[in-house]
Amino acid sequence: MLEQIIPIVREAGDIVLSARDIWSHTHEKTSAADLVTEYDLAVENFLKEKLPPLVPGSVFFGEEEAENADPTRGWAFIVDPIDGTTNFVRGLKQSAVSVALACDGAVECAVVYDPFKEELFSARRGGGAFCNGAPIHVSERPLAQGVFGMGTAIYRREYLEPTMRVTEQLFRRSCDFRRLGAASLDLCDVACGRLELFFEYSLCPWDHAAAGLIVTEAGGFVSTLEGDPLSLSDRCSVWASNRVNRDLLRELEV
């Protein structure tokens, strides 16, 4: 199944790369920070056409059309057509197409594709994690020798204070941090050892479903900031780390 999903995701990435005059094809959804482009819709429509036929009876749970699907019952494709839309609109070239295939609430296959860097991250439950076909693993660095990533939950500004509090605590324990604006790629950076950990207070399932499996298959750990499993049906906080920093969460005031 993973081998069938990968070429479809690569083709979706070609739609992203074809974008021109993006600002004129951009609209606000709920605020100036919550944007959708015609390319988001084009990618999602393409994936909605191509993916469900691979698994007859499956549902499609996408960022732009998630209202009538339950991704925790039966087979479900959980899709972010362009993760990092604000980056995409502004030409920052830090965005990805993210596709997870879940069964009864457990992600079985995952693909995250950055078409700008031509990096395709993939994983199958129990089968390891890969970037462009090469095995990847989380780092073995403690945070004191490492860098962490974070997100600012832009749709939930009430999390600003706790986000900054955790960021300060981690920054005092680390070399530096990054806020890059595409959670799926941040998580994949943990999976391949570029970052030692990542956190954000509020992410949707399509932001983390695929990349979460990639982290765990790369030898890392994912949970909410409360230590619970990630939700595939609603927003939740996300904490991902390598093995060395797994227990650091218990030391933080979150």
N, C-alpha and C positions, 0 to 999 in steps of 0.2 A: 504493500500500500504506500509506503513512504516513497518508493521509487516512482510511483504514479503521481504523487502529489508534487514532487520537486519540480518537474518540468512545467507544470501549471503555474507554480509560484514564480518561477523564472520568467515566464511569459507575462505574468502580472507585473513583474518588475520592469519589463519593457514599456508598459503603459506609463509607469512613473517616469521613466527616462524620456519619454516622448513629450512630456509636458512643456508647454510654451505659454508665455504671458499668464503665469499662474494667478497673479493678483486679480486679473479681470474675471477669473473663473472661481473666485473665492467668495463665500458667504458666511455670515455669522449664524451660529445656531442659537446659543443662549446668551452669549456675551462676546466681546471683542477678543477674549482669550479662548473661545470655543469656536473653532473654525471648521468648515468643510469646503472642499474644493470639488469641482466637477470630476477631477481625476480620482478622488476618494470614491466617488459614486461609480465611476467607470470601472475601477479595479474591483470594487465589491460586486458589481453586477457580473463582471467576467468570472470571478471566483464562484459566485452563486450559481452560475450556469455550468461550470466545469466540475466543481468538487462533489456535490451531492450524488450525481450519477455513479461515482466511484463506489459508494456505499448505499445501495437502495434502501429507502426508508429512513435515511439519516436526516437530521435537521440542520439548518444553517443559522448560526448565531453570530451575526456580524455587527460591527459598531454602528452602522447606519440603519440597519434593519434587524433589531434584536427582539422586538416586542413580543412576537408570537412563538418564540422557540424556547424550549427548556433544555439547556445543554447538559443537564444532569440525569436525563432519562434516555436510555438507548444510545445510539451513535449520534454524535454531533460534531460538526465543523465549527470551531470558534475562531473568528477571523477579524483581524484589524487590517483593513486594506492599505492604509498608510499610517503607520505609527510614527508620530513626530510630525503632525501636519503643520504646526507652526514653523518648524525647521524647513519643511518642504516649501511652504509659501514664501519664506524669506531667503531661499536659496542656500541654506546652510549645509545641505547635503548630509544630513544625519537623520535618515528615515528608513523605515523597513516595512516590508509586507510580512505579516505574521499569520500563520495558519497552524492550528492545533486540531487533531482528531481525537475526540474523547469518547469513551464508552461508559455509560452509567456513572459519570462524574469523575472518571480517571482518564487523564490524557495518555494516549497510547503512541501517537506519532506527533512530531513537531517540526516545523520549518520556519525559520526567520531569515529573510533575505534582504540584505542591504545592496540595492542595485548600483549605488554610487561607488561603493568599494568592491563590488562584485564578490561579496562574502556571503555564502549561504551556509547557515548553521542548521543542523538537523539532529534529530534523536529519535530512537524507537525505545519504548520502555524495555529495560533489560538489555539493550543492545549498544549502549555507549552513546557518546555525543561526538559530532564531527563539524569541521568547518571546511567547506569545499572538498569533502571526502576524507580529510585527514583527521585522526583522532585528536580531541582536545580534552584538557583537564584543568581543573581549578588550580590556583597557585598554592604553594606551601608557605607563603610569607605571613608572618603575624602582621597585624595592622600597624604596629610600630615601625615596620619597614615597608608599609604599603600605602595604597591609595584607595579611597572608597568613592562610590557614586551615590547620588541622592536625587530625588525628585521633589517638587514643591507642591504637588496636589493642587494645580491651578484652578480646578473647578470647585474646590472645597477650601476656601480661604480661612476657614476656622481652624485649619490645621497648621497655619503659619507658625504660631508660637511653639507648639511641640516639635515641629520640623526643625526649627532653628535651634531648639534646645538639644535635640539629638545630634544635629550637625556639629554643634560646638563640642559636645562630649566626645564625638568620634574624631573631630579635627585635632583635639588635644592629644589623642592617642595615636595619630597617624602622621604620615608625611604630607598629605594633601588630599583634596577631594575634587570631584568633577560633577557638574550639573549639565548634562548633554542634551536632554530633552526628548529622548525616545527610550522608554523603559525597556522595551523588548531588547534593544541593542545594549543597554546598560547591563541587563541580566546576562546576555551572551558574553559581554566583556568579563563578567565574573566567571562564567563557564570556561573561558579560554585563558584565564589568569592575568588579564590586563588590569582588572580591579580585584581587590580582596573581598569587598562586600558592597551591597547596594541596599538602600531602603527608600520607601515612599509610603506616606500615610493613607493614600486613597488611590487605588488603581482598579480599573474594570477588568473583567475576566479576559477580554481579548488583548489587553496589554501584557498579561503575564502568563497566559495558559501555555503557549508554545515554549517560550523562553524558560519558564519554570522547570519543565521537563528537561530541557537542555542543560540547565544548571545541575540538576540532580544526577543526570546520566554522566555528567562530567566530574562527578565526585563531590559536588557541593550540596548545600542544604537550603531549602526554602520554607518559609512559614510566614504567618502574619507577625506583626510586632508583639502580639499577645501570645505567640507561640503555637497558634492553631494552624491547621491546614488551610491553604488558600481556597477561596470560594470561586467556583466556576459559574455562579448564578448572580452574584451581586458584587458591588465594590468591596474591597478589603485593603488593609495595609499589607505591605510586602517587605520581607527581610530575606536577603540571600547572601550567603557567605561561603568561603572555603572551609575546610575542616578545622583549620587552626583557630579560626575566629568564631566557630559555631556557638560557643557559650558566652561570647562577649555581650550578647543581647541581655543576658541576665544581670549584667553589671550596670546597665543604663537606666536612667530615669526617663521613661517613655510616656 
